[in-house]
Every structure is written in C-alpha cells, then in structure tokens.
Amino acid sequence: MGVMIRVFSRRRVAVALLAGGGALALTAPAYAAVPLTAVIVDSFSNTNSQHATAVEPDTYSFGNTIVVASQSGRFTDGGSSDIAFATSTNGGTSFTSGALPGLTHNGPGGGAFDRASDPSVAYDASHNVWLISSIGITQVGSSIEVPAVLASRSTDGGLSWGSPVTVATSAAKDLDKNWTVCDNHPASPYYGRCYTEFDDHSLGDRILMSTSTDGGLTWGPALATANTATGLGGQPVVQPNGTVIVPAANASESAIISFRSTNGGASWSSTTTVAPVADHTVAGGLRSGPLPSAEIDAAGKVFVVWQDCRFRAGCTRNDIVLSSSADGVTWSAVQRIPIDATGSTVDHFIPGIAVDPATSGSTAKLALTYYFYDKYNCGRKCQLRVGYVQSTNGGATWTTPLTLAGPFSVSLVASTTQGRMVGDYISTSWVGGKAFGAFAVGKTPTGGAAFDEAIYVPGGGLRPAGGTNGVDPTQVAVTGSSDHGPRSRPVR
C-alpha cells in the first residue's frame, strides 16, 4: 500500500495556561501556551494492527535539518505496519512526512517483512547520508520472529529514502533494540564511521555492535563486548577523538551499564556499571521501563538519564535521574533532576534528553522531555502528560517544568501485550538553538477510528532559558531496589 507524503505546518493544540513563579517550581508543573505540531500521523489501513497509532519516536538533527522517525500502526504483540518519518530542512518550521519504502509489506513498494519496530535516526556528515535503523519482523503463525537489523538511507537530506540494507542477521531470529550513531567529528581518526548497537534475546540479550565505513551501505560483523555482556536499549555516542561510548540497561534492567571502543569499532571493552537502578512500576497499565537516554556535549562529556525511584520513600514513584562521564569509564554519582519536590505525588518516566551540540561544560544546554502523572497512584484513571525542563549550565540548575501536552487518558494510546504504549523511548534534539522533543499524544478518536495517537513536537521549538532549581549533590537515596522483578521478555 502506498503512503502519501504529507507536509505539516504548525498544527496548534490547546494547552492550559497557569501563571507560575519561583515558588511553584518544586510543587507542581507549570503550564504554558505551547503550540504543538503533529509531524507523524498513522495513515495505514491494514486490518491486523491498530489505527490510528504512532508510537516510539526518535529524532536526530544536523545543521538546520531534523528527522523524526516512529512506529506507525502498532501491533499488540510487537512492531508496527511500517516505520514513518518526518523531516524538516528549515529548522522545524515545516515537516515533510511519509513511510520508509521497501521495508514491510504495508509500506511503499512493499518489503520483505510483515512489521518493523525500534526506529533510530542518525546522520553521517562525511558521506552526507541520513540513516534510520530498525528491526524487521516476520509473523510465523501466532508468533513473531526478528531475523534482521536494517538501515534505510537517504541521500537527499532525509526527504526520500531507499530500500533498507541489512546491518545484521540472526539464525535464532530474536534480535531487539537497535540504535545507530555516526562519527561526525572531522578531526577524529574514524570520521565517517557509523555504529549500530542491538541485542540478541536468544543469547540472553547479548549486546552486539556493527560498524559501517561507507555511509551505511555495508556493515561489518556483529561484535560482542570483551566480557560478552548482556543488556538492551544501548544508545551509542561519539566523542571528538573518535571514542564511542555506549550507555545501556543490563539485561534485567536492574542497572545502567556502559562500554566503549577506542579503535573505530574494531573491538569493544568490557562493561562498567554506571549505577544500579531502582524503578517504580508505573500505574495505569502503561508500558514503561528504565531504559537510558544518552547524549553528548561538544567537548565529549556524556549525559545519561533514566527513570528511577531511589529518592522516593518506598519506591512509590519515579524521578528522572542523571549521571555523566568524560570517558565512559568513570561516572558521576546519580543526581535527581529537580522537577518537583520529593514529597510530591508526581511520577516521571520515559525521558528523552538532548544536549546542544554547539555547547559544552558549564554552559552546556540540556533539554529534557518526559511523561508524567500528577498522581502516581492513579489506578485505572491515569492521565498522561508530557513535561519539559531545560538547563543552560550543564545540568547544575533547571527551569520550572512546562507541561507540553495532556492530560489524556492512558486508554487513548495503543494497546500492547506489555501495556499501553507511547514508546519504550522518546527523543529530544536541538536545532538552530531551539529544542524539539518528539512524543506520542492520544486524543479522543473520531470517524470510527479506534485511536487518534500521533507524534508531536513543540511548534517552532523551545528556546533556551536559564533555571534556578538547583541539583542537590548531597541528596541521599532512600530506596535501594525496584518494586518489581527483572524483565524477562524482549521489548519490541
């Protein structure tokens, strides 16, 4: 089935306005009149997945271009009808959207796979190629298999895409959670190399890395870490000297780990522990977990965030916490991002962090988009909201939080076998000095559709602002473990 290319300008969505001052910062999120632009809308009509649903966006920006990719037409048991994209070449003023060709049976031109999942966006400046990696899924009876990690390429600035090339395959057909990055530092000895991380669930979620030296046309063998580590959700970033650092969750999601390559992907180190994880089970039957979101500043300092309940008595709700590193080996103590007071009822989860790539050190600009509930113990009446905070001093202080979207009922987002879904991850990127978070929002459906869940960004982006809510480096964890058992299933 062909999919129409659409051009979106700023489609405004009403967000409540609440006057707020400094005293409000640690008691409740502030509300602002933020216009939202719908950039990806599910336009598929196949009868075996849920429409209209778009979930799990990733973003990447370079220069004045930003590319957003997400699942479109979510299946309950894994994957989507195809991977959709939205590209802006004018700093987020307008977007052109469509679906990746040659990937699934449902997409433009047809493809070898029944479904696709886990989109990740990257750009290779050396070869002037945009990449969207994903996993291809086939249905065998009532089960699904994941035999391949794939990469779709664009050579015209992300406006059109070719059929995917194969990054890696597995005879066990049980791959998961890919993520791609490229070395865009001209002074790096490995400038122009791209790296894709993924895991093989059949091997206990063994972490694997593959490298491309030709703009994603071909990919090298899948290499394990030196200690054959297991984990998932790794997000590789590249330092100016070419060192690749990969924060990830361990296989049970009980710790954040990290590993690196200092030789252009020829080999990968053993993992080191960033921090143990204490994670609260989010209410409302929402699919959520402590997967990391990682970014890097211009000097090579890595920032990683995840949802964590260590600073809340009894692990009753999550904060977004942060750790950083200059080398991927030694990591800072975990700090709580001060969105609200620890005594608040707010539960925060599914973060996506961005660092302005032109900034570093004490003037690094950080942007954080996340979901939250006003009340963590909302039972079956949970209302999702999307929040946002910024830092202009490398995370030392943060702004009063803004609510970008919501409230909307959890029942308005796609249903999966692991819970209602907005995404296992979301994303934020800086473009032209403005931050663009990408996130799924559910609305009441009309016209007979089962859902109205699309991917939105703040219209025109959010400009940097200084904040006065300081991080407390002396704050002590009061909870040491999660309120649930280890993860046992892949999250596709």
N, C-alpha and C positions, 0 to 999 in steps of 0.2 A: 504494500500500500504506500503510495507516495504521501509525503508530508509537505504541506505548504510552508514556504519561507515567509516569516512574518516580520514586520518592522514595528517595534514598540516605542512609543514616546512615553512621557511620564503619565502613567495612569494613577490618579490620586485615590488613596484610600484614607478615609477619615480616621484620625487617631485623637483620642480625647486630650484636652488641654487642662493642665493643672499647674497653677502658679507654684513655684517652689523656690526655696532658698537653701542656705547652707545647713540649716537645722534639719532639713528634710533628708539630707544625703544618706544618713545611716538609719533611717526609719522606714522609708518606702521609696520605690522607684518614682522618679518624676515623669510626667507625661509631656510630650511636645507635639506640635502640629507638624509631623514628618510626612511628606508625600512619599508614597511607595510606587514603584514601577514594577508591574508584572512582566517578567522577562521570559519565562518558560511556562507555557500552558499545554497540558496534555491534549493533543489533537488526534490521538489514535482511537480506533473503534473496534479493535479485535475483542471478541466476546469472552475470552478466558482470562482477562486481567481487569483491574478496577479503573474506572474512568469517572471523572477526570482527576487524575492524581499525578503530581510531580513531586519527587522527594529527593533528599540527599544531594544538595548542591556542593560543588567545589568551584573555586574561582582561581584565576591567575591573571596578573597584569604585567605589562611591559610597555614602557612609554605611555602613549595615550590610549592603548588598547587593553580591554579587559574581556576575558572569555569566561562564561559561566557554563557549567555542564551539570546535568542531573538525570536521574532516572525519570522515565515518563511512561505512565500506565503500569502501576505497580501490581505485581502478582502477590498473592497472600503468602506463598511458600518460598519466595525468593526471586529477585530480579524484576525486570520491567520489560515493556514492549520494545523499547529501544532507549538509547541514550540521546537526550536532546541537548542542544547548545544554544547559547545566546551570546552574541559578540557585539561589543561597542568599540568603534575606532575613533570616537570623538569624546573620550573622557567620561563616558557614561551618560551622555545626553540622550542618545537613542541606541536601540539594540536591534540587531537582525537575528532571527532565531530560526531553527529548523531541527532536523533529526539526522544522526550520523548515518550515512549510506553504507550498504554492504555489510552491515553488522548482524542484524536479525531479519527473520522472515517478514516482520512487520514494517521494517524501515524502508527508506527509498532504495529501490533497486533490488531489494531482497538481500538475504545474507545466509550464512551457514548455521546460525544459532537461533534458538527459539526465544531467548531472552538475553538481557545484558544487565550488568549491575556495576556498582562501585566506580563511578566516573572520577577521574583525577586529571586536572588540567596542568600543562607545563608549556614552556616556550624555550626554544633553542635559538639563541641570538646568533650563534656562529653560522648556523645553516638557515636562519630565517624561517623556521618551521614551528608551528603550533602543534601540540600533541594533546590528545585526550585518550588516556588509557582506561581500560575497563576489563571485566571478565565476561567471557562468552558462556552462556548456559544452555544446555540441551535438556529436554524433557524425555525421560525414558519411563514409560508407564506412568505411575503416580509419583515417581521420584525425579529429582533433578541432578544433573552432573555438571561439573565445571572443568572442562578439559583444557582451557586456554586463557592466558592473559594476552590482551590485544592492545594495539595502539593505532588510533586513527590520526592522520596527518593532514595539516592544512598549510599550503604554501602561499596563500593569498591573504594573510592576516587574520585567519580564523573565520572567514566568510563562507568558504566552501571546504568540503572535506572529502578525502579519498576513502576507498575501502580499507579496512584495517589490515595491518600486518601483525604477524604473530610475535609476541615477546617471549612467551614460554608455553610449554605444554606439559601435561602430566598424564601418565598412563592410568593413574588412580582416579583422575578426573574429579579432583576435590580441592581446587585452588580457591583462594579467597583474598580479599582486601589488598588490592594493588594501590600503589602510589608512585607518581613519577616526578622527577625534578631534573633540570639540566644545569650544567655549569656555564653561567653567563658572565664570568669574570675574565676579561681579555688577558689579564696578567697571569692567570692560572695556567700551569702546565697541562691541564686537562680541559681547557676551554673547548666547549662544543660537545663534551660527553654528556649523555643523559643516563639516568639511573632509575630503574623501576624496582620497588620493593613489593613483595607479596608473600603469602604463606601457603603451605600445603597442609591442609587439615588432615589428610590421610597419614601424615607423619607427625601428628601431634601439634600441628600448626608450626612446622619448621619454617623459620624465616629464610627467604631466598632473595637474592639480588641479581639483576641482569643489567648489562651495560650496552649502550649503543654509541658508536663513534661517527655515525653518518646521518644524523638528523632523524633517527628513529626508523630508518629503512630496514636495518637488520639489527639483531640483538644477540649478545654473547650468551654463554651458558649460564644457567642459574647456579649461583654460588651461595653456600651456607656461610654463616659466621664461623669464626675459629673454634667456638665452643658448641657448634651445631645448635644454636639457641632456638627456642620456640617462642612464638608471640604473634601478634597481629596488629593491624592499624598503624604500622610504621609510616612516618612522614619524613622522608629524607630532605635535608637542606645542605647547601654547599657554601663553604667559606671562601673568601677571596683567594686563599692559597691553594684551593682545589680539594681540600679535605671535605669529605662527605660525612655528615653526622645524621644518624637515623634514630630519633626517639620513637618508641613503640610501647604498646602494652605487652606484658608477658602473657602466656597462653591462658592463664586462669584469670587475667585482668586483676591480679592482686598486687601488681607493682608496675611502675613505669621503668623501662629499661632503655639503654642506648648502646649503639655500636658505631663504628666508623671505618672509613677507608682513607688511607693517605697516599694511595698509589693508583688513583684513577679507576678504582673498581676491580683491580687485579686480585685483591683479597680483602677480606673484611675481618675486623677484630672480634675478639670475644666481647660479650655484652657486659655492661656495668649497670648497676642499679641506680636509677635517678632517685627513686623514693618508693616506699611501699604505698599502696592505695587503700584508703578506707572509703567505701562507696555506699551511699544510701539508695535503696530501691525506690525509684520514682513512682509516685502514685498514679492512679488512673489507667493502669494497664498500658502505659507508654513505653515503647521500645527505647532504651537508653542504657549507656554504659560508660565506663571511664576511659574511653579511647582518647589518646592525646591529640592536641592540635599544636603544631610546631611552626615557628618562623624564625628568621634570622635578620640581624641588622647589618648595616653596611660594613661594619668592622669585623663581622663574623661571630658575634655573640648570639647564641641560640636561646630562644624562649620557648618553653613548652607549658601548656595549660591543660587541665583536666578537671572533671567534677569530682569532689572529694568531701567527705563528711567529718574529717578529723577534728575540726574546730567546733563541732556541734555536739553537745552532750547527748549521748545515746545514739549517735549516728542517725538522727531523725530527719536530717535534710542536708543537702549538699551546698557547698560554696564552689566557686571556681578558684583553683589554686594555681600557683606559678612557681617554676624553677628555671634557672638559667645556667648557661655554661659557656666558657670561652673556648673549650677544646673537646667537648663531648665526653670527657672522662670524669672530670670533677664538676659536680653540680651544686648549686646553692641550696640552702635549706628551703623547704617548701614554705611559701608565704601565701596567705589568704588575700585575694583581691577584695578590697573593702567596698563591696557594692552596697551592703547594708550591715546592720549590727548583728552579732552572733546570736542575739536574743530574738531576732525577727523570725517570722513564720515562713519566710520566703525560701523556696527550694530552687536552686540554679543547676542547669545541666546542659549538655551538648554545646560546648563552646567552640568558637572559631576565631582564632587570633590572627592579626596581621601586624607587620612592622613596616613602616615606611622605608623602602629600600634605600632612600637617599639620606637616612638619618642613622645615628649610632650613639652609643654611650649614654651620657647624662641628658642628651637631647633627643634620644630615640623616641619616635612617635609610635605608640601602640594603640591598636583598636581591637576591641573585643565584643563580639556578638554572641548571644547565648539565649536559650529558652529559660523560662522560669514559671513557677506557680506562686501566686501571692500567699497561698496557704498550702503547706506541704502535705497536710492530712486531709486532702480534698475528696478522698474516696472515689465515688463514681461521678462526681460533679466537677471534676477538674477543668479549669480554664487555662489554656496555654497563652503565654505572652512571649514576645521577643524583646530582649533587653540589649542595651548597648552602653559601654563605657570607653573612655579614652584616657591615655596618659601621654604627656609630652616630655616626660623626663625619665624615660627608660623604665617606667613602672614604679617609681618612688611614690607618686601620688596619682589619683584617678579622679575623673569627673563624677558628678552626680549622675546616676544612671538615667537613661532615657528608655521609655517603652516605645518601641518602633511598631509593634503590631500586637493585636489582641485586645481584649480576651476573646478566645474562640474555644469551643468545646473540643476535647480530645476525640470525640466521636466524629468530628468533621474531617479527620485525616485518615489516610489509608490503613487498612487492617492487614496485619501480617501474623504469621504463626508465633512470632516473638513479641507481639504487642502492636498497638497503634504506632504509626510511623510518620515522623517528619524527616528523619535521616539518622543514620549512625554517626554522621558528622555534618557540620555546616562549615561555611568558609567566609573569610573577610579578606579583602585586598585593598591596597592604596592605589589610586590613580590620580595623577596630577595634584597631589597633595590633599586629596579627599578620600575618605574611607567608604567602601561599598561592602556591606555584609549581604550575603545571599542566604535566604531562608524560606522554608515552606510555610504557607499560611492556609488554613482551612476556612472556607466560608460556607454558608448555607447553600446547597445546590439548587439550581432551578432547571427547568426544561426537561425534567425526567432523568437527569444525570444522578449517579449515586454519590458523587463527590464534586467539590469545587476547590481543589487543592493545587495551588500554583506556586512557582518560585518568584520571590520578590526581592528587590533591592531598594534602598533609600533613593528616591528620585534626585539625581544630581550629586549624590554622595554627601557625606558628612565632613565638615571642615574641622581641623584640629582645634581643640580647646584645652586649656590648662585646667587641672583639677586640684582640689585641696584635701581630698580624702586620702590620708596617708596610710601606707602599709605599715603594720606593726611588726617589726622583725623579732620582737620578743614574745609574740603570741605563741602559746604552748598548745599542742594538740591535746584534746581531752578524750578522743576516741581512737582506738588503735586498729580496729578491724571493720570490715564491711558488714552490713546487716543481711547478707545473702551468701550463698555458696558460690564456688567457682563456676565460670562459664564452661559449658560443655558442647555447645553447638556452634557451627560457623555462623557468621552474621553477614548474610548476603542481601 
